[in-house]
Amino acid sequence: MEEKVVKRIKLENGLELKICDESRKIIGDRCLVKCAALIDIPTGCIPKDQPETGDIHALLGDSVRFELRRERNFISEEEKEEVFAALCDFFLDTSLSYLSHPEFAEKYVWKKYREAVKNRR
């Protein structure tokens, strides 16, 4: 699916948060309203002195993607923009400080690495 980016936010930790509208019409005048928050995190954020650094890059590639989606179903087209704005505002109000934390990127890459190692077994 093509990303319809409606907002880009530069976070204090240097990452970029993209807010995307993934809403779609489902039937008649009803919509699935979906707000997606996406951050591409370079795997190079892991310090080079870590023994797993080569494994991380080999297993995950150059970056990993943080994705979080919030949605509401069966919303009228008239209410779509208002509901989308409310979903985005709630997400930003509750998550922006977490995503902006200086250690967020490194901890998230480690999490994805552990998941990949577990899934590889």
SVG drawing of the C-alpha trace seen along z (x, -y; Angstrom):
<svg xmlns="http://www.w3.org/2000/svg" viewBox="-24 -18 58 41">
<polyline fill="none" stroke="black" stroke-width="0.4" points="0.0,0.0 1.3,-3.5 1.9,-5.7 -0.3,-8.8 1.9,-10.9 -0.1,-13.7 2.5,-14.8 6.2,-14.5 7.6,-15.2 11.3,-15.5 11.8,-13.9 14.3,-15.1 16.3,-11.9 16.9,-12.6 14.3,-10.2 11.4,-11.2 7.9,-10.2 5.5,-9.9 1.8,-10.1 -0.1,-8.4 -3.7,-8.2 -4.6,-4.6 -8.3,-5.1 -10.5,-3.6 -14.2,-3.4 -15.8,-0.1 -19.5,-0.4 -21.9,-3.1 -20.8,-6.3 -19.0,-4.3 -15.2,-4.2 -12.5,-2.5 -10.5,-5.3 -6.9,-4.4 -4.0,-6.4 -0.6,-4.9 2.6,-6.1 5.8,-5.0 9.4,-5.5 12.3,-4.0 15.1,-3.3 18.7,-2.7 20.3,0.4 23.5,-1.6 22.3,-3.1 23.7,-0.1 27.2,-0.9 29.9,0.7 31.5,2.2 28.6,4.6 29.5,8.2 26.2,8.7 26.5,5.6 27.3,7.6 24.5,10.1 22.0,7.3 22.9,5.8 22.9,9.2 19.6,10.2 17.6,6.9 19.3,5.0 19.9,1.3 16.8,0.3 13.8,1.6 10.4,0.0 8.3,-1.0 4.6,-0.8 1.6,-1.6 -1.9,-1.8 -5.1,-3.1 -8.4,-2.6 -12.1,-3.1 -14.6,-1.2 -17.9,-2.1 -17.4,-5.9 -19.5,-8.1 -17.6,-10.1 -18.8,-13.3 -17.0,-12.4 -13.9,-10.8 -11.6,-13.9 -12.7,-14.6 -12.2,-11.0 -8.8,-10.8 -7.6,-14.0 -8.8,-12.6 -6.9,-9.3 -3.7,-11.2 -4.0,-13.7 -4.5,-10.9 -1.5,-9.0 0.7,-12.1 -0.4,-13.1 0.3,-9.6 3.3,-8.5 5.5,-11.4 7.7,-11.5 8.3,-7.8 9.2,-7.8 11.5,-10.9 13.5,-9.3 17.2,-9.2 17.3,-5.4 14.2,-4.5 16.0,-3.7 18.6,-1.4 16.1,0.4 13.7,0.9 16.4,2.3 17.5,4.8 13.9,5.8 13.5,6.5 16.8,8.4 15.7,10.7 12.4,11.4 14.3,12.2 16.7,14.5 13.8,16.3 11.8,16.6 14.9,18.0 15.1,20.9"/>
</svg>
